[in-house]
Amino acid sequence: MILNGLKDDLNFPRDILKESFSLKIIDNENIWLEMLNTRNLTSYVYDENTASKILNDICEKFWCELEKLYFCIV
């Protein structure tokens, strides 16, 4: 089944990102996959240097993509 262009049988974030890219909802699949990997990393990293790198990546790499998605769906 398809709802608003997205299949409803997508069960994993990676699948959702790949489908979103194929439907041109997002336009930079690699950065979104990197974002997902970074989010997964935050679940078990307690190192201050890694946390600082993640914060920097959010500000420098991910924020622009998040804004683009926000303005696409609002």
C-alpha positions as CSV (number, residue, x, y, z in Angstrom):
1,M,0.0,0.0,0.0
2,I,1.1,3.6,-0.7
3,L,0.2,6.6,1.5
4,N,1.2,10.1,0.3
5,G,3.7,8.5,-2.1
6,L,5.5,6.5,0.6
7,K,5.0,2.8,0.9
8,D,3.6,1.8,4.3
9,D,5.7,-1.4,4.6
10,L,8.9,0.5,5.3
11,N,10.0,-0.6,8.7
12,F,13.5,0.7,9.1
13,P,14.9,4.2,9.0
14,R,17.4,3.3,6.2
15,D,14.5,2.0,4.0
16,I,12.5,5.1,4.7
17,L,15.5,7.3,3.7
18,K,16.1,5.3,0.5
19,E,12.4,5.5,-0.5
20,S,12.3,9.2,0.3
21,F,15.3,9.8,-1.9
22,S,13.8,7.8,-4.8
23,L,10.6,10.0,-4.5
24,K,12.8,13.1,-4.4
25,I,11.5,14.1,-0.9
26,I,15.2,14.4,0.1
27,D,17.9,15.1,-2.4
28,N,21.1,14.1,-0.7
29,E,20.8,10.4,0.3
30,N,24.4,10.2,1.5
31,I,24.1,13.0,4.0
32,W,20.8,11.5,5.4
33,L,22.4,8.1,5.8
34,E,25.4,9.8,7.5
35,M,22.9,11.5,9.8
36,L,21.3,8.2,10.6
37,N,24.6,6.6,11.4
38,T,25.5,9.6,13.6
39,R,22.2,9.4,15.4
40,N,22.9,5.7,16.0
41,L,26.4,6.6,17.4
42,T,24.9,8.8,20.0
43,S,23.2,5.9,21.6
44,Y,26.4,4.4,23.0
45,V,29.1,7.1,22.8
46,Y,30.0,8.9,26.0
47,D,33.3,10.5,24.8
48,E,33.4,14.3,24.8
49,N,35.4,14.5,21.7
50,T,33.0,12.4,19.7
51,A,30.1,14.4,21.2
52,S,31.7,17.6,20.0
53,K,32.2,16.1,16.5
54,I,28.6,15.1,16.4
55,L,27.5,18.6,17.4
56,N,29.7,20.1,14.8
57,D,28.3,17.7,12.1
58,I,24.8,18.8,13.1
59,C,25.6,22.4,12.7
60,E,27.9,22.2,9.7
61,K,26.4,19.3,7.6
62,F,23.0,18.2,8.8
63,W,21.1,21.4,9.6
64,C,20.8,22.6,6.0
65,E,19.3,19.2,5.0
66,L,16.9,19.3,7.9
67,E,15.8,22.8,6.9
68,K,15.2,21.8,3.3
69,L,13.0,18.9,4.5
70,Y,11.1,21.2,6.9
71,F,10.3,23.7,4.2
72,C,9.4,20.9,1.8
73,I,6.7,19.5,4.1
74,V,5.4,22.7,5.7
